[in-house]
Amino acid sequence: MSETFDVIVIGAGIVGMSVASALAGRARVAVLERELRPGRQGTARAVSLLRQLHRAPELRQLAADSVPFFTAEHEELAGRTLTRPRGLLILARADQERLLDRIEARLAGSHPLRRLEGRALAERLPVLRPGYACAALSDDRTQDLDVPLMMTLHQTRLEARGGRLFCAAPVSALEWQDGTWRVDSGVGAMRAPVLVNAAGAWAERVARMAGARPIGLRCRRRTVLELEPAGGRDLSELPMMVDADLHFYLKPEGDLLLASPVDETVVPGCAAEPDDLDVTLCLDRIAACFDIELARVRRAWAGLRCYVADGLPVCGWAEDRPGFFWMSGQGATGIQTSPALAELAVSQILGEADDSGLADRLSPRRLRHG
């Protein structure tokens, strides 16, 4: 006999766990994860910041609505915090200065930035190669996010509120029967009237199993390098550094540096591997911009970012399958918008009012003609 829940969430990345922990205590929730532990794929491979510099107003709203969660004192964390000061610099060469002007103008009304040039820029970024950048935009409000601690918080909260997490539980079949979804997985059969598809790069595969119409999800590979500075040089207080054209970023992480060529190669939904060319491009771009001697590349990896055509997340009920709820397409913003997205999903699943006004704009209905 199968176990019955109110909601089954497929996928224990940051989005799936955020939704599940927010629902737990208000509904009987089970989370199914194909990996041996939660957050092992896209969440574990992400380099995340709490920032507001998003092009789309919907993403800016989600990020802003998520700030209270990130800055709150959560009793489960016993005094530990989810954020740490970091700062962000958007760097521009002389040929990129007009682009920097446009970025500054676009954000002036909602998120004004401080412009640095000449000596002020050199003092803020002493590792910058002389003559490389003519100007930068500085955002001192950007913060690091402690993603492992976020995952610990969600799992602790889920289980304390009676929710269940099942790892090593790949879903093998989905069937709508008598008003509920029957879910066959590596831990047996379960039933629930609501199925939340938070399977990340595997979301379209889950939809096909359920007979739901696809949403045009595309997965893009992002390469990240873990670099060790030579001579034990301490660069931990530097800000996150991003090229104005998004051709690279460099971010301190403890006594190491994380770097990326910000590649977005479309790949099948699978476990991604870094490409040697992307690794070489990243090292070349970092060497051209910064005067930092590297001891070695400690490791390189790749993660997947999934998007639909308009680049916005998909959060809402499928039109063609009862009880099937999409939570997908978060792209590179899934971690920093996950609290607000979870609340938006919970309000719809529980039939509550949407105070954010985002439900229609993020619904899968908008993609019916895509």
N, C-alpha and C positions, 0 to 999 in steps of 0.2 A: 504494500500500500504506500502511495507516495505521500510525502510531507507537504502540508499546505501553508502558504504564506499569503500576505496581502500584496506584496511587491517582491519580484525577483529582479535584481540588478545583474546584468551580464557585464563584467569588467570591473576590476578593482584597482584601476588607476586613480589619479587624484579626483577626476570628475565623478566616477562611479562611487568612490568612497565618500565624497562630499555629499552626494545625494542620499546615499544609504544612511550615513550618520545623522543627517538632518531629518530623515523620515523615521528613524528608529525611535521608539517610544510613542509614536503616533500611529504606527502601522507595524505589522509583523514583516520584517525585511530579511531577505537572504541575498548574499552577494556571491556570485560564482566567478572564479578566476582560474584561467587555464594554467597560469604559471605557479611555481612553488610558493611564491609570496606575493603580496599585493604591490602594485606600482613597479614591477620589474622591467617593463618595456618603456613606453614613452615617458612616464613620470620620472623614472630613475635616470633617464638619459637627458633630461632637460636641464638647461641653465636658466634659472628663473630670477626675475627681478619684479619688485612692486613698482610699477611706473605708470604714468598717465599719458604717455606720448603716442597714442594710437590714432591712426588716420580716421577710422570710422567712428562716428558719434556713439553708436551702440556699444562698441568696445570700450570707449572712454567711460560711458555710463556704468557698464559692468565692473570695470576696474575701480571706479570711484565707490560704487556700492559695496565692493568687497573690502575696502580699507578698514571699516570698523571690526570685521572679523580678524584681520591680520594684526591689528594693533591692540586688540582686547587682551585682558589678562584671563587666560583660561585656567580654571582650577586644576584641570587634569595635568597641566604642564608644570605645576609646582614652582612657579616663578620664572620658568624659562620663557623666552619670547620667540615669536615666529619671524621677526624682522630684525635686521641690523643695518645701521647707516652704511651707505655705499657711495651714492652720487653717480652721475652720468655725464659724460662729455661726448658730444657729437662733433667730430672733427671734419674740417673742410680744407682741401688744398685750394690754391688760387683759382683753379678751373671749376671748383665746386662752390664758390662763394655765393653765386646766385641761387643755387639750390638751398644753401644754408639760410639765405634771406627768405626764401619761400617757406621753409620749415618754421622759422621764427614768426613770420606773419600769420601762418595758419594757426599757430598755438597761442598767439598773443592774447586773445580774449579769454581762453579757458585755462591755459597753463603757461604763463609767461616764463621765459628762460633768460638766463644771464649770458650775455655775449662776452667772450674773452678773446683778446688779441695781444700780440707782441709779448711784452714782459709778463703781463698777467697770465697769459696762457702758459708761458714757460715755467712760471712759478707753480702753477697748479699742476702741471704735467712735466716734471723734470726729465722724464725718460723720452720725451718727444725729440725726434731728430731735428736739428736746426734746419730750417728752410722747407720742411715737409708741409706743415699746416699753417695757413694764414689766419685762421679763426676757428672758434669752437663755440657751441652753445652748451651751457652748463645747467644741469638740473640737480640741485642739491637734495631734492626730496625723494629721489629714487633710492630704494632700499633693497638689500638682499632678502630673499625669502628662504627660510629653512624648510626645504621640502620634506626631508625625512621626518622632521618633527611634526609637520602637518599630517603626514600619513599616520604617524603614531597617535596623534590626537584623534583623527577620525576613527581609527580602529578601536582605540580605547572607548570612545564615546559610543560607537556602534554596539560593541559588546556589552557595555554597561547598561545600555537601554534595551537589551534583549535581542539585538540583531545577530545574525549569523554570517560568518565569513567562511567560505569553502574554497580552499586553494587546491591546485592540481585537479581542477574540476572542469575540463573542457566540455563545452556544450556540443552534443552530437545530434540532437533532434529537437525541433520545436513544433508543437501542434496545438491549435485552438480547439478545445473540446468543452461543450456545455458551459460556456461562459468563463472558462479559465484557460490559461496557457499551461500545457504539459511540457516540462523541460526535462530532457534526458541529458545527464552529464556524467562525469567521472565519479560522482558520489551518489549516483542513483537518480530517481525521478522525483520531481517536485511539481507543485501546481501553485498558480497565483493568477488572479484576474488582471494584474498589471505586470508587464514585462518592460524593463528599462534597458535600452540598448546603449550601453556605455563602453562598447568593445574597442574603441579607438580605431586602429588601422584595420581591424577585423569587423568593423560595424556593418559594412555592406554584405559580408559573408553571413553574419547573423540575420540580417534582413532577408536575404535569399532563403535561408532556412525557415523563416517565419512566413514567407510568401509576400513580404512587403515590397512595395515599389522602391527601387534604389533612389538615392538623392544626388548621385553624381559625385560621390566622395573621391578625392584624389589625394594620394599620399606622396609627400615630398621628403627626400632625405636631407638631413642637416648633419654635417660633420663637425665634431668637436675634438680639439687636441688638449691634452693635459701637459703643460710645459714646466720644466724645472729650471729656474734661473741659475746661472753659474755663480759659484762662490757664496752660496747661501744668502744672496741679496734679498733683503726684506722689501717687498713691493705690496704688502697687504693693505696699505692705506690708500692706494691709488683708486680712482673711480673706475667704473665701467667705461670703456672707450669704444666708440662705434664710428665707423666711417659714414659720412653723409649719404653716400650711395649704397650703404649696407653691403660693402665688399668685404668687410671683416669686422670682428669685434674682439676685444681683449678684456679679460676680467680677472682680478685677483681672486683666489680661492685658497685661503690659508696661506701656506708658504709656496704655493704653486700659482700658475696662471692658466686660465682656460681661454682658448682661442678658437675662432671659427671663420671660415670663408663665407659664411652665411649662404651656403649653397641650398638650392631648393629643387633638386633633380626629382622628377616624377618617377616613382618606383611602384611595383606591386605592393599590396599590403602584406608585409612580412617583417621579420627581424632584419633590420638594415645593417650593412657593413660599410665602413668608410672606403672611399675610392682613393687610390694613391695620388692621383692628379689633384684632387681637392686638398689633400694633406700638403702637397708641395705648394699649391697656390696660397694656402693659408700662411705657411712659413715665409714665403716670399713677401707677401703683403705686410706681415708683421715686421719683418726685417727692414722694409723700406720706410716704415713709419716710426719705429721705436728704436732707441739705442739701448737694447737689452741683450746681453750675451746669454745664450741658453746653454745649459749643461746637456740637456737631452729632451726628447719627446718621451715622456713617461708612458703615455698610451694615447691611442686615438680610437674614437668610437663614432657611431652614427645613430641618430634617432629619427623617428618619423613624425612629421607634422601633417595633419589631415585637414583638407579644406573642401568646401563646396564652391560653386561658381562665384558667388558674391563675397567670399572670404569671411562671412559671419558664421557664428555657431548655429547649430540646428538644435532646437530645444522645444519639443512639443509632440502632440499625438499624431501618429500616422493616419492619413485619411482613409487608407484602404485596408487596414487591419485593426480590429478592435483590441483595445488594451495594450497596444504596442507604442511605446514612448521613445522618441529619438533623443539621445544626448550625444551629439557627435559634431565633427567639423570645427573643433576649437583652435586648430592651427597652432600658432606659437603663443597663444594667450590663455591656454587652458588652465594653467596653474594659478595665474594671478587673477583670473575672473571666476574661479571655481566656486567661491562662497556665494556670490550673487547668482550664478547660474543654478546652483543647487537650490537656492530659495525659490527661484523662478520655476524650476521643475516641481518642487514640493507643492507650491501653490496650485499648479495645474493638476497634479496627481490627486491631491486631496480636495479639489474642487473649490479652492479659495480664490478670492479676488487677486488680481495681479496689480500690485501697487506701482510696479516699475514702468508699466506701459510697454514692455518689451515682448510680451508673449506673441503678438501678431507679427512683429518684425523678425522674430527668430523662429517662427513656426515652419515646419517642413512644407506647409501649403504654398509658401512663396516660391518653391522650387518645382511646382507641378508642370510649368511650361519650360523649365530649364533644360 
